[in-house]
């Protein structure tokens, strides 16, 4: 978390800067407005999924737990190195459930979109490929149903994922401690 908190992304325009006393303007796409946020009250955890970076941050408001999950590649993005780049991938639509949270990852260059499920300690649990035109989803964890909605036709499809959700429920807790170890 400390590395992420030190990140600085600025856009500086000499002309605008002169008119504003040399103020550096922060790029809005890589801050809180550029994340999908959720709070799991039963676990007292905040989840932040960065829209254009390869990170999901999971932390407790009291600071007793903090973890950063790298969602693409092997290392967390260096914000200064990637600002302004069209990276061909986007994260969106964070949703929280009792046993997991889910995020849509869209790989534009591959023309593929996935709903990825994670445990609240950041472990990847499952990945469900969905059609690119799907823009909304939800799980009914009670019945084991996964719903998707097509953007163009607004058709809602229902998928049986009961076996997948049951396997997630059977997974042992990771044993995460208050320090996030």
Buried (B, 14 or more C-beta within 10 A) or exposed (E): EEEBEEBEBEEEEEEEEEEEEEEEEEBEBBEEEBBBEBEBEEBEBBBBBBBBBBBBBBBBEEEEBBBBBBBBEEEBBEBEEBBEEEBEBBBEBBBBBEBBBBBBBBBEEEEBBBBBBBBBBBBEBBEBEBEBEBBBBBBBBEEBBBBBBBEEEEEEEEBEBBEBBEEBEEEEEEEBEEEBE
